[in-house]
């Protein structure tokens, strides 16, 4: 049995031979459940599942806590679903260490803090939704989101799945900022 060593943890690698998509959903739900143990709502967790979980692709999870955006991703030559399992295990082990008092909340946040320019992402999200760069009115943002989501929904004549996903992601970013 293969062992994965990552972030100071060791655990058995998942060897998945069937039901890839179902298992990916299970790992997504387990990640959300692990984070719920430390008070993170499911709405504050973002895990985008691959359409085909058996393909070779990295897996990642992002979440918000205490005003911080945290993120973890894992990419090995394995299937997406196996990478998502590794993401789940690392998050589960880190949450358990936090709950056991082996880590402080600041150490936990430091482990997963997302580097980079999240302010730029917020700016881009406002541009995607077509609202002013300084808009803080969540009602206005929600209204604009609904109009665009309706327009670009894949079942509509102008439907565009890529644009629809971009709109949804932009809305999530701004809701998290303003809630």
C-alpha positions as CSV (number, residue, x, y, z in Angstrom):
1,X,0.0,0.0,0.0
2,X,1.4,3.4,-1.0
3,X,1.9,6.0,1.7
4,X,1.4,9.8,1.1
5,X,3.7,12.1,3.0
6,X,2.5,15.7,2.9
7,X,2.5,18.7,5.4
8,X,4.1,16.6,8.1
9,X,1.4,13.9,7.8
10,X,1.6,10.3,6.6
11,X,-1.5,8.3,5.5
12,X,-2.3,5.5,3.1
13,X,-3.1,6.6,-0.4
14,X,-6.5,5.8,-1.7
15,X,-6.6,3.3,-4.5
16,X,-9.9,3.8,-6.2
17,X,-11.0,1.5,-9.0
18,X,-14.6,2.4,-9.5
19,X,-17.4,4.8,-8.7
20,X,-15.0,7.7,-9.1
21,X,-17.6,10.5,-9.3
22,X,-19.6,9.2,-6.3
23,X,-16.5,9.0,-4.2
24,X,-15.4,12.5,-5.2
25,X,-18.8,13.8,-3.9
26,X,-18.2,11.8,-0.7
27,X,-14.8,13.4,-0.2
28,X,-16.2,16.8,-0.9
29,X,-18.8,16.2,1.8
30,X,-16.2,14.9,4.2
31,X,-14.1,18.0,3.8
32,X,-17.1,20.2,4.6
33,X,-17.9,18.0,7.6
34,X,-14.4,18.2,8.9
35,X,-14.4,22.0,8.6
36,X,-17.8,22.2,10.2
37,X,-16.2,20.9,13.4
38,X,-14.4,24.2,13.8
39,X,-17.4,26.3,12.9
40,X,-16.9,26.8,9.2
41,X,-20.3,26.8,7.4
42,X,-20.7,24.8,4.2
43,X,-21.4,28.1,2.3
44,X,-17.9,29.2,3.2
45,X,-16.3,26.1,1.6
46,X,-15.6,25.9,-2.1
47,X,-14.7,22.7,-3.8
48,X,-15.2,22.5,-7.5
49,X,-15.7,18.9,-8.6
50,X,-14.3,17.8,-11.9
51,X,-16.8,16.6,-14.5
52,X,-14.8,13.3,-14.8
53,X,-13.3,12.3,-11.5
54,X,-11.2,9.6,-13.1
55,X,-9.1,12.0,-15.1
56,X,-5.7,13.2,-14.1
57,X,-6.2,16.6,-12.5
58,X,-5.3,18.5,-9.3
59,X,-7.9,18.8,-6.5
60,X,-8.3,21.8,-4.2
61,X,-10.5,23.2,-1.4
62,X,-10.9,26.8,-0.3
63,X,-12.6,28.2,2.8
64,X,-13.0,31.3,4.9
65,X,-12.4,31.6,8.6
66,X,-11.8,34.7,10.7
67,X,-11.5,37.0,7.7
68,X,-8.9,34.8,6.1
69,X,-9.2,32.9,2.8
70,X,-7.6,29.5,3.2
71,X,-6.7,27.1,0.5
72,X,-5.2,23.7,0.0
73,X,-4.5,21.7,-3.2
74,X,-2.9,18.5,-4.1
75,X,-1.6,17.4,-7.4
76,X,0.0,14.1,-8.1
77,X,0.1,12.0,-11.2
78,X,-3.1,10.2,-9.9
79,X,-6.7,10.7,-10.7
80,X,-8.6,13.7,-9.5
81,X,-10.6,11.7,-7.0
82,X,-7.4,10.4,-5.4
83,X,-6.1,13.9,-5.2
84,X,-9.3,15.0,-3.5
85,X,-8.9,12.2,-1.0
86,X,-5.5,13.6,-0.1
87,X,-6.9,17.1,0.3
88,X,-9.6,15.6,2.6
89,X,-7.0,13.7,4.7
90,X,-4.7,16.7,5.2
91,X,-7.6,18.9,6.2
92,X,-9.1,16.3,8.5
93,X,-5.7,15.7,10.2
94,X,-5.1,19.5,10.6
95,X,-8.6,20.0,12.0
96,X,-8.1,17.1,14.4
97,X,-4.8,18.6,15.6
98,X,-6.5,21.9,16.2
99,X,-9.3,20.4,18.2
100,X,-6.8,18.3,20.2
101,X,-4.9,21.5,21.1
102,X,-1.8,20.4,19.2
103,X,-2.2,23.5,17.1
104,X,-3.5,27.0,17.7
105,X,-6.0,28.6,15.4
106,X,-3.2,31.0,14.2
107,X,-1.0,28.0,13.3
108,X,-4.0,26.4,11.5
109,X,-4.6,29.6,9.5
110,X,-0.9,29.8,8.7
111,X,-0.9,26.3,7.3
112,X,-3.5,27.1,4.7
113,X,-3.3,30.9,4.2
114,X,-3.6,31.7,0.6
115,X,-0.8,33.8,-0.7
116,X,-1.4,36.3,-3.5
117,X,-3.7,39.0,-4.4
118,X,-7.2,38.2,-3.3
119,X,-8.1,41.9,-3.5
120,X,-7.6,41.7,-7.2
121,X,-10.0,38.7,-7.4
122,X,-12.6,40.8,-5.6
123,X,-12.1,43.6,-8.1
124,X,-12.4,41.1,-11.0
125,X,-15.6,39.7,-9.4
126,X,-17.2,43.1,-9.4
127,X,-16.2,43.6,-13.0
128,X,-17.6,40.2,-13.9
129,X,-21.0,41.1,-12.3
130,X,-20.9,44.6,-13.8
131,X,-21.0,46.6,-10.6
132,X,-18.9,49.6,-9.5
133,X,-15.5,48.8,-8.0
134,X,-16.5,50.2,-4.6
135,X,-20.0,48.6,-4.4
136,X,-20.7,47.1,-0.9
137,X,-24.5,46.8,-1.3
138,X,-25.1,43.0,-1.2
139,X,-28.7,43.5,-2.4
140,X,-27.5,45.2,-5.6
141,X,-24.8,42.5,-6.1
142,X,-27.4,39.8,-5.6
143,X,-29.7,41.4,-8.1
144,X,-27.0,41.8,-10.7
145,X,-25.9,38.2,-10.1
146,X,-29.5,36.9,-10.6
147,X,-29.9,38.8,-13.9
148,X,-26.6,37.5,-15.3
149,X,-27.1,34.0,-14.1
150,X,-30.6,33.9,-15.7
151,X,-29.1,35.2,-19.0
152,X,-26.1,32.8,-19.2
153,X,-27.7,29.7,-17.7
154,X,-26.9,26.8,-19.9
155,X,-30.7,26.1,-20.5
156,X,-31.2,29.7,-21.9
157,X,-30.7,30.7,-25.6
158,X,-27.7,32.8,-24.7
159,X,-26.5,30.1,-22.3
160,X,-22.7,29.7,-21.8
161,X,-21.5,27.3,-19.1
162,X,-18.1,29.0,-18.8
163,X,-19.6,32.4,-18.3
164,X,-22.3,30.9,-15.9
165,X,-19.5,29.4,-13.7
166,X,-17.5,32.6,-13.8
167,X,-20.6,34.6,-12.6
168,X,-21.3,32.1,-9.8
169,X,-17.7,32.2,-8.7
170,X,-17.7,36.0,-8.7
171,X,-20.9,36.1,-6.6
172,X,-19.4,33.6,-4.1
173,X,-16.3,35.8,-3.6
174,X,-18.3,39.0,-3.0
175,X,-20.9,37.3,-0.7
176,X,-18.1,36.0,1.5
177,X,-16.5,39.4,1.6
178,X,-19.7,41.2,2.5
179,X,-21.5,38.8,4.8
